[in-house]
Amino acid sequence: MYKCWYNKSIMGKKSKQLKRNKNILYTGFGDKGTTTLFDCKQSRISKSANLIEALGSIDELNAFLGVVKVSADKEKVTLIINKKNVSLLSLIEEIQQTLFIIQAEIGGSKITVLKKDLNKIEKIISTIADILPPIKSFTISGGSALSAELDYSRTLARRAERRVTAVMEEGSRKMGVITISYLNRLSSVLFAMSRYSNYSLSVKEDHPQYNKKK
């Protein structure tokens, strides 16, 4: 388990500085390479800790999904789910909201991912699978910008899942069962969206040739 440590003299001095400027965008508390978590009560842990790496990986994924939303808004790709026409933009926004819940859970909050959130992305995966032709080989990332960005998001989701798994294995956090399932499905739904984007935009999928003649 990670131990949090507390430096009263440093924290006290910094707190007085912050009171003078409430609009400041930095605290200076992390100048020694430490940070805080939800359940540390102002104690500090190293920024190199696996727990912080897991939080950072989720944050990186969420931030890049913001980039994806720009392309999704431009392309106006939609998907019919439960007889409703839903934009990829709105689906990505829902994923971002859930990622904040996962970050909070990693940080020590009692909130967790709900079954309905998992069901939602599983429904997206199955809906897209029914539309697209079956996968017969690996696909090469690219085609449209939206597809490529979603595929890159998939790799970020995989890394985030690995980081959270490492934290669980070392006993630093007990994550909810649904949360772990959600992280596992997340890369799948982003891959499905990536393929669907090219399909909707009439962009042909490209596959590795493995030195075979075309």
N, C-alpha and C positions, 0 to 999 in steps of 0.2 A: 504494500500500500504506500502511496505517496504521503510524505509528511509535509505539512505547511509550516513555515516559520515566520516569525513576526519580529520586526525591528521597530520598537516603539519610538526611538529617537528620530529615525528617518521618517516614519509615518506621521509623527506629530508635526515635524517641520514642514513636510509636504502639504499636510492638511491646512496649515495656516496660509501657505502660499496660494492654495486653490481658493480659499475663501476671499482672497483679494480679487480674483478674476474668475468668476463663475462661468464665463463663456469660453474658457481656454479649451483647446482641442487635444491637449495632452496633459498627463498628470506628473510625469517624471518618476512615478513609482517603479517603473520597469527599467530604470537606468542601470540597475545592477543585474539585469538578466533574469528577473523573477516577475511573476504575475499572480493574480488571484483567481479563485473559482467561486461559484455560487455558494458552496458549503464550507469555504475556508474562513469565513468571517474576518476578512482583512488580513489573514495570514498569507504567506507567499509560497509559491512553488516555482521551480526552475522552468524557464521557457523552453528548455530542451526536453522536458518530460514527454513521454509518449501520450499522456493525457492532453497536453497542449497541442501536440502534433495532430491528434485526432480532431480536436476542435478546429484547428487551422485548415485541415483537409476539407471538412464540411463547409467552412467559410469560403474557401477557394472555389469549391463546386458551386455554391450558391451565388457567388459573385459572377462567375462565368455564365451561369444561367441567365443573368441579367443581360449579358451580351447576346445570348441566344434569343432572348425576347425581342430584341431590336430587329433581328432578321425575321422572326416569326410574325411580328407586326407588319413588316414590309411585304411578306409573301402571302399573308392572309390564308394560310393553310388551315382547314377545318376538318373535323372528324365527327361522324354521327355516333353518339353514344346514348343508348337507351332512347332512341328515336329523337334525340336532340342534337342540333348542329353546334358543336363546341369548337372553339378555336384552340390551336396549339398554344397560343399565347396564354390563354386562361389556364390551361392544364399545367404549363410550366410555372405559372404564378402559384398555383396550389402546391406544387412540389417545393417551391421556395419557402412557403409558409411552414410546411412540414419539416423542412431542414432546420428551421429555427427551433422547432420543438426538440429535434434530436440534439442540437447544440446545447439546449437547456438541460436536457437529460444527462448528457455527458458532463456538464458542469456541476451536476449535483441536485438539480431540481427533481421534484417528484412527478412532473408531467411527463407523459410518454405518448408515443404514436398510437392512434386508435385503429381498431380493426377496420373501420370504414375507410380510413386513408389507404390501408393496404388493399382493400377490395377495389378501390377506385383505380389504382394503377394496374392491378391485375386485369380489370375490365378493359382498360386501354390496350394492354398487351394482347389480350384475346381478340378484341375487336380488329386490331390491325392485322393480326395473324390470319384472320378470316378473309381479309381483303387482299393481302399480298401473296404472290406466289411463294411456295415453300423455299427455304434456304437450302441450296445444294452444295455451297462452298463458302469460304470466307468472302467478305466484301471489302473492297478497297475504299477507304474513306475519301469523300469528295463529291463531285457532281455539283450540287447546289451549295451555297454558303451555309444555308440553314441546316442541311443534312450533315455537312462536315463539322459544324459547331456542336450539333447534338451528339455526334459520334465522339468528339473530343470530350464532351461532358460525360459520356459513358465511361471513359477511362478515368476521369476524375472521381466518378462515383465508385468505381472499383477500388481505387486507392483509398478513398475515405472508408470504405467497408473494411479493407485490410487494417487500417489504422485503428478503427474502433474494435476490431477483433483482437488486435494485439493488447489493447487496454483491458479488455475483458479477460484475456488469458493470463495476464499478470496480476489480476485481482484488484485492479484499481477502480473498476466500476462494474456494477451489475446492471446491464441494460435490459429493457423489456423485450420479451420474446417477439412481439409484434414489430418493435423497432428494428430488430436484427433482420427479420423477414423483409421489412420495408427496404432496408439498405441493400439487401440481396436482390430484390426485384427492381430497384432503382436503375441499375445499369441496363437491365433488360428492357425497361420501358423507354429509356433514352435511345437505345439501339433501335427499338421498334419505331419510335418517332423519327429517327434518322432515316430509316428505310422508307417510311411512309412519306416523308417530305419529298424525297426524290421522285417517288411514285406519283404524288399529287402534282408535282411540277413537271411531269413528263421527262424526267432525267433518267437515263438508263443506268442501271447498276454496273459497276466494274468489278471484276474478280481477278485474283492473282492467277498468273499463267504457269508459274513454277517452271519456267524455261521451255514450256511447250510451244509449238508453233501455232500461231493464231489461224 
